[in-house]
Amino acid sequence: MERLKSFFLDLAKFTIFSFNAVKFVPKSMLKPSEILRNISSIGVQSVPIVIATGLFLGLILGLQLSGAMEAVIAGTAQYISGALSVSLVKEIGPVFTSLIVVSRICSSVTAQLGTMKVTEQIDALKTLAVNPIEYLVTPKLIAGIFALPVLGFISITSSMIGSWLMMILFYDISTTSYLEFAQATLKIRYVIESFSKLMIIGGFLLLVSTYCGFETKNGAAGVGESTIRSVVISSFLVILLDYILGAVFLLFHGGGF
């Protein structure tokens, strides 16, 4: 019973925290320097790891799925590129990119803000008449919304290149055939849905990580606990939001692909 009560109390506090962060978005947009600094931290510095993981994901999928198709029906490996393009754009790309951001960014943001909280730096901002949510949270929220779709695009492109390499090296599939089947099943609305997912998930991830940082207690040990909490909640939220948004998009289009 106490855990249930604590959950709803946390949910209410998170809702108020999120509302306050969103409230300052128009004002923060007038200060692009802080937003660009956060975009560099969240987005630009994440590009190498996103490219590397996306490329190896594509290598694995291209190798294993093409091999599975060849094992069932010889000479059909090229058809996998169509399935890969749709699955990467609609589901695997957004989820995989978001989980990379969780591991690299959310943990870092929570640890940074948690340290500021336990060392009373956030309280110091209040004494200087600076709203800590406006100064620390909202720029990160905006940066997450803008940076994640770009990272998603880079990850999906890297994965497609990786799968293409596997197909031309191991199954002698021409680049023309690969591209032809990859674009045959892909629709513009899949790309729009993917970017929409990434924007919404990006906003939520930064809200969760900053909220966990602001709620840190009990010194250095509390910073570690808040970081773990942030990563666990954010990882679960990625899967949950992907499912909810995917279901909403399907319903919006009449339940069809």
C-alpha positions, 0 to 999 in steps of 0.5 A: 500500500505504501509503495502504491501511495509513493508511486502516485505521489511521485507521478503527481510531482513529476506531472507538476515538474513537467508542466513547469518545465514546458511552461518555460519553453517559449522563454527559453527559445529566446536564449538559443545559446543554452539550447545549442550547448545542450544539443551539442552535449546530448546530440553531437557528442553522441554521434560516434557511439550512435554510428558505431552501434547502428552500423554493427546492428545492421551488420548483425541483422543483415547477416543473420536475417539474410542467412535465415531467408536463404536457408528457407528459400534459396536466392531470396536474401535480397527481399530482406532489405524491404523488411529491414527498412520498415522495421528499422524506421518504424521500431528498431531505430527509434527504440535502439537510439533511445536506449543509447541516449538513456545509457549515455545521456540520462545517467549523466544528466541525473548524476550532474543534477543530483550532485548539484542538489546534494551540494545545494547548488540548486538552492543557491540558484534560488537565492540568486532569484534564478528559477532552477527548472527554467535554467537547468531543465527546459533547455535540456528538454528542448535539446532532447526533442530536437537532438533525438530525431537527428540521432535516430536518422543517423542510427537508421542510416548506419544500420541500413549501410551495415546490412547492405555491406553484409548482403553484398559481401556474403550473398552477392546482392547488387546495390541496385536490388538492395535499394529497390526492395528497401524503398518498395515497402517504405512509406513517407508516413513511416518516417514521419511516425518514426521522427514523431516517436523520437521527439516525444520519447526524447522529451520524456527521457530528459524530463525523467532524468532531470526530475530524478536529479532534482529529487536526489537525497542522502549525499553521494549514495543518493546520487548513485541511487537516483542515477540507477532509478533514472536509467531503469525508469527511462529504459522502461519508458522507451519500450512503453512509449514506443508501444503506445505511440505505435498503437496510436499511429495504427489506430489513426490509420485505421489499423492497417500498415 
